[in-house]
Amino acid sequence: MSHIAVIGAGAWGTGLAIVLGRRGGHEVHLWAHEQAVCESITTRHINDLFLPGVPIPDSVVPTSDLAYALRRAEIIVSVMPSQHCRGLFEEMRNHLSPEAMVVSATKGIEETTLMRMSEVIESVLGGGRRIGTLSGPSFAKEVARGDPTAVTIASHDAVLVEIVQREFSDPRFRVYTNDDVIGVELGGSLKNVIAIAAGICDGVGLGYNSIAALITRGLAEMTRLVVACGGRQETMSGLAGLGDLVLTCTGGLSRNRTVGVELGRGRKLPDIIAGMHGMVAEGVFTTQAAMGLAKSRRVEMPITEQMHAILHDGKAPADAIRELMTRTAKSEV
C-alpha cells in the first residue's frame, strides 16, 4: 500500500484525495487547516465547506495534525494556496522522510521572490529532494465526480514521473508525463491572469470574438514569458498551457474567471474576495509576480499589464480594453 499525504483540503486538494482514495491500494491522509473540514469529512464523508455534495472514500483520512498527516508518507501532494507554501513546508520539513517525493499541485508564483512552487519547496527542503509538478485542465468538482480528465506530471526525475503516473492514473484520471517543469508550472500559473481578463470581457457584456482574441493573444504572451524563463514553446500547446487556459477562461467553475466577471460588472476587488468564503483566486496574486518576471526578462505582456492596473491600481476595465485595442499595430507572429 502507498502512503500519500495531501496537504491542503480546499476543493482541489479534496478532489485529488478522492482520485487517490477511489483508486484503491492507497492510504491517504488529507490535511486541513480548518477543523470544520476535518469534522465534516469524518462524520459525513463530505467536505461541506469547499466541495459540497461529493462523497469522499473511506480510505481518505482527514486530520489537522501535520505530523500525523506526514507519518509514513511516501508521496506528499502540496495543494495549499501559493502564499502559504513556504510557511507550511518550513513546518513540514522535520516531519518528512528523506525518501519522500513531493508533488506540487499549487498553480501560483511566490510574490516576494518570483519563485515557482517547486523552487520554493526546494529552497526550504534543500537540494536532492525528488519534486514534481502536477498541472492541467482540471476543475476539482468534475475530477471528484469522475468526469474524464487529463493532466500532466512534470519533473526532471524520471523515477518520480513514472511513479506518479502509475499511482495517480485510473480510467477517469489520465496522467501524462513531461520534463519541462518551468513550462508546466508557469503555464498553470499565468493562465489564471488571462482567465480574470476573460471574466471581465463577460462581465462588461462582450461576446465570443473578444474572448477568442483574448485567449489567443493571452497564450502568445504566456509563451513569450515561459520561453524567456527557460521553458519550451511546445509545452504551451499542451495540457498545462492551451488546455488549462481554455478551461479557465471559459468554464463557469473557474474562480479566477468569476472574479473577472464581477470586476466587469463594477464590483470592487476587496468585496469580491470577501464574498469567496475562504476560496482563493490565484490569478489575483500571480498578476503581481508575472509583472515582476516580465520586467526581469524584458518580456512584453500587454494583457497582464492591463490586468495589473485593474487589480492593483483601480483602473476601469473599459479603459484597459480600449488601450489594448489601440496599441501600435504590429505583425501577429
N, C-alpha and C positions, 0 to 999 in steps of 0.2 A: 504494500500500500504506500502511495506517495503522500507525504505530509506537506500541505500547502497552506500558507498564511496569506490572506487577502487583507491588506492594511488600508482601510477606508471603506465605510459601509454606506456611501451615497448610492445613487441609482446605478452608476457604472460598476462600482465595486460589488454591489449586491448582484448585479447581472452576471458578472464574471464568476462569482461564487456559485451561483445557480448552475452555470455551464459546467463548472468543475465538479459540483456535487451530483448533478444528474448523470454524469458520465460513468460514475462508479469507479472503485479502486482508489479513491482519494479520501483522505481525512482533511477536511477544510475548516480552518479557523478563520472567522470573519471578525476583524477588529473594528469596533465602532467607537467613535468619540462620545456619542450621545447614549447615555444609559437607557433612554426610552427606546432606542432602536434595538438594543440587546433584549429588553423585556418583550418587545413586540415579536421578535423572531423566536424567542424562547417559548412564549406562551401560545402564539398563533401561527408560527412559521411564515410570517409575512413582515416585510419592512414597511409598516404603515406610513412612516414619515417620508421616505424617499422613493419607494417603489410599491405603492399600494396595489393590492389585488392580485399579486403574482406569488404563488406558493414557492417556498424555499425548501429544498430537500432536507431530510433529517440529518444527512451527513454533513451539513453545514452547521458548525457550532459557533454561535456568537459570543463575543467577550469584549469587555472594555479594559482588559488587562494585557498590555503589550507583551510582557514577559511570557504569559501563558499562551498568547496567540503565536508567538515565535518558537515555542518549545518544540524541538524536533523538526522544525520546518526545513524542508529541502529546497523549496521554491517560495520566495516572497514576492507577492504581486502588490506593488505600491500603486494605490488609486486615490491618494489624497489630493486636495487642491494644491496647485503648484506653490503657493506662498507658504504652505506648511511642510513642504517636502524636506527641506534642510533640518528643521527643528525635530521632526519625527524621526529621521534617520539618526540624528545625534542621540535621541532617546533609545533607539533600537540597537545601536552599534554594539553594545556589550552583551546583547542577547542573541546575536546571530552566530550560527555555526560558520567556521571559516570556509566550509564547502558549499554553503547555501548559495543558490543562484537568485538574482534579483531581476524581476521583470517589471519595468515601469510602464504603467498604463495611464499616466497623467499626461494630458496634452497641454503643456504650457512651458513658459520660459521664465526663469527667475529674474525679477525686475532689477534687482540691485547689481547682479553680476553678469546678466545676459547669458547665463549658462542654461543649456538644455538639461532636462531632468536627469539623464544618465550621467552628465558631467557633475551635477550637484551630488548625486549619490556617490560617485567615485571620489569626489573631493572629501566627503565625510568618512567613507569606509576605507579609503586608501586604494592604491593600485593593486592589480592582480585579482580583484573580485570579478566573478562572472556576472555581467549585466547585459540585459537586452531591453528592447522597447517594443511594446505591442500597440499597434495603431491600425486605423482603417475605418470605413463607414459602418458605424455600429451604434444605433440608438439602444440604450440599456433596456428599455421596455420591450423592444422587439427581440433582442437577444434573449431576454429572460423567458419570453413566451414561446421561444423555439423557432422564430422565423429564420429561414436560411440566411446566414451571414458569412462574409469572407473578410478576414483581417490579415495582417502581416506581422511577423515577429522579426525584428532586425537586431543583429549583433555581429561583432567580429569573431565571436566564439562559436565555432561550428557545432560543438557539442551542445551548447545551450539551445541554439535554434532547433536542433534535431529533437532534443528532449521536450521543449515547449510545444513544438508542432505535434509531437506524438501525444503528450499528456493533455493538451487543451482541445484537440480536434475531436469532433463527433459528427454524426450525419447532418447536424444542423448548425455547426460552427466550424468553418473550414479555415485553417491557418496556413498561409503561405510563408516562405522564408525570404529574407533579404539581408544583405550585408552593408547596406547604405544607412547606417544609423543616423547620420546627420540629416539626410533627406527625409527619412521616415519621421523623425522627431519634429523637425521644423515644419514639414507638411501638415502634420496633425495639429500643430500649434497655430500656424499662420492662417489656416483656413477659418479659424474662429473669428478673426478680424474681418475677413470678407463676408462671413455669414451675418455679422451685425450690419454691415452695409447692405446686404440683400434684404434684411428685415426692414431697414429704413426705406428702401425702394417700395416695399409692400405697404409700409405704414403711411407713406405720402401719396399712395394711390397709383404708382407706376405699374406698367404691365410687363409682359414676358420679354419684349425686346430689351428693356432695361436690365432685367435680371440676367438674360443670356449674355449681354455685353459685359456686365459686371463679373460674372463667373469666368468668362474667357480672359478678360484683362486682369482679373484678380489672380488667376492661375499664372499668367505671364510674370507678374511682379513677384509672386511667391517663388517661382522658378529662378528668377534672377538672384534673389537673396540666397536660396538654397545652394546654387552653383557657386556663388561668391564665398559661401561659408565652407565649401568643400564637398557638398553633396552632389548627386548625379541628376541630370536633367530628366532621364527616363523614369526615375522614381516618382516624379511629379505627374507622370501619366498613369500611375498605378493606384492601388487601393488607398495608400496613405496621402496621395496628392489629389488627383481629379476625383477619385471615388468619394473620399471624405468631404471634399469641397462641395460637390453636387448635393450630397445628402444634407449637409449642414446649412446650405444656402436655400434649400427648397422644402425641407421637411418640417412639419408642424411641431415635432417633438424637440426641435433644436432650441436650447435655452439662449444661445447667442443670437439666433435669428429673432427670437421673441423679444429680446432686449432692443434690437433694432426696430422692430415693428412699433414698439411703444415709444421709442425716440422719434420715429417718423410721425407719430400721432401727436407729438408735442409734449409728452411727459418728460420730467427731469430724471436724470440717471439715478440720483440717490433714492428717489421714490420708487423707481423700478426695482432697484436692488433690494430695497426694504420689503417689497412685496413678493420676493422669491423664496422666502421662508427657509433660508439657510442653503439653498441650492446656489451653485457657482456658475457664472458665465465667464469662462476663462479668457475669452476674447477681450474683455474689459482690461485685464491685466496685461495680456500679451501685446496689445497695441503699443503700450509704452516701451516694452522690451524690443518689439520689432523695429520701432523707430531708432532705438539705440543701435541695434545690429546694422540697420540700413546705413546709418551715418558712419559707423566704424568701417564698413565695407564699401562706402561710396556708391550705394545702390539706390536707384530712383524707384520710389514706391508711392506713386501719387494717391492711390486709393487709401492705403494705410495712413498716409499723411493727413488726408481729409478726415479719416475716422478718428485719428488722434485729436484733431481740432474739435470735432463734435463731442467726443467723450470727455476730454480733459480741459478744453478751453471754452466750452459752451457755444460753439459755432452752430448756426442754424443749418439743418440738413439741406434746405433749398439752396443756400449759398454754396455749400460744399458740392452739390450736384452741378450747379452752374459753373463753378470753377473747373471741375473735371471735364465738362463738355466743351469748354472754351480754351483749353490748353493749346499750346502751339501744335499745329498739325505735323504729323510725322508718319514714317513707314510703320506698318504693323510688325514687321519682323526686325 
